[in-house]
């Protein structure tokens, strides 16, 4: 029963990450004094790993585990590219979308 809550935490974390990745560049262009802080990206990545690990240890189908693992690694690579090379990557959008999708599918499997 508690496992479905980890899926919802994963969905919310990935959704907030996605919103952050879409809105942050727009806010950086405005003269409001905002600047990029990699700690926020790393925080989303850290929060997101716990639900992924929980699903990996569960009896979830293999395709959900693979989707979540690949998606989390895509987010990791995108965050590293941004933090180290200051290079934006579209991987963050695919990774966040994959995490949202994987957690929602896994959440719907708990209802049956």
C-alpha positions in Angstrom: 0.0 0.0 0.0 2.8 2.4 0.8 4.5 1.8 -2.5 1.9 3.8 -4.4 2.8 6.8 -2.3 6.4 6.6 -3.5 5.0 6.6 -7.1 3.1 9.8 -6.3 6.2 11.4 -4.8 8.1 10.4 -8.0 5.4 11.9 -10.2 5.3 15.1 -8.3 9.1 15.4 -8.1 9.5 14.8 -11.9 6.6 17.2 -12.7 8.1 19.9 -10.6 11.5 19.3 -12.2 9.9 19.5 -15.6 8.2 22.8 -14.7 11.4 24.1 -13.3 13.3 23.2 -16.5 10.7 24.9 -18.7 10.2 28.1 -16.7 13.7 28.7 -15.3 15.3 29.7 -18.7 12.5 32.1 -19.2 13.0 33.6 -15.8 16.8 33.9 -16.4 16.1 36.0 -19.5 14.0 38.5 -17.6 15.9 41.2 -15.6 14.7 39.9 -12.2 18.0 38.9 -10.8 17.5 35.1 -11.1 20.5 32.9 -11.9 20.9 29.2 -12.4 21.6 27.2 -9.2 22.7 23.6 -9.8 21.7 22.7 -6.2 18.1 22.9 -7.3 18.8 20.4 -10.1 20.7 18.1 -7.8 17.9 18.3 -5.3 15.3 17.1 -7.8 17.7 14.3 -8.9 18.2 13.2 -5.3 14.5 13.3 -4.4 13.7 11.4 -7.6 16.1 8.5 -6.9 14.2 7.3 -3.8 11.0 6.4 -5.5 12.9 4.9 -8.4 14.9 2.6 -6.0 11.6 1.7 -4.2 10.1 0.6 -7.5 13.3 -1.3 -8.5 13.0 -3.3 -5.3 9.3 -4.0 -5.7 7.5 -6.6 -7.8 6.8 -4.1 -10.6 7.0 -5.3 -14.2 10.4 -5.2 -15.8 9.4 -2.7 -18.4 8.5 -0.1 -15.7 11.8 -0.7 -14.0 13.7 -0.2 -17.2 11.7 2.9 -18.1 12.4 4.5 -14.7 16.1 3.6 -14.7 16.7 4.9 -18.2 14.7 8.1 -17.5 16.5 8.8 -14.2 19.9 8.3 -15.9 18.8 10.7 -18.7 18.0 13.3 -16.0 21.4 12.6 -14.4 23.2 13.1 -17.7 21.3 16.3 -18.4 22.1 17.7 -14.9 25.7 16.8 -15.2 26.0 18.4 -18.7 24.4 21.6 -17.2 26.5 21.6 -14.1 29.8 20.8 -15.6 29.7 22.1 -19.2 26.9 24.7 -18.8 25.2 22.9 -21.8 21.4 22.6 -21.8 20.2 19.2 -22.9 16.8 18.0 -24.2 17.4 14.8 -22.2 15.9 16.4 -19.2 12.5 16.6 -20.8 12.6 13.0 -22.0 13.9 11.9 -18.6 11.2 13.8 -16.6 8.5 12.6 -19.0 9.7 9.0 -18.7 9.7 9.3 -14.9 6.2 10.7 -14.8 5.0 8.0 -17.2 6.7 5.1 -15.4 5.4 6.2 -12.0 1.9 6.8 -13.2 1.8 3.3 -14.9 3.2 1.7 -11.7 0.6 3.7 -9.6 -2.2 2.5 -11.8 -1.0 -1.1 -11.4 -1.4 -0.8 -7.6 -5.2 -0.1 -8.0 -5.9 -3.6 -9.3 
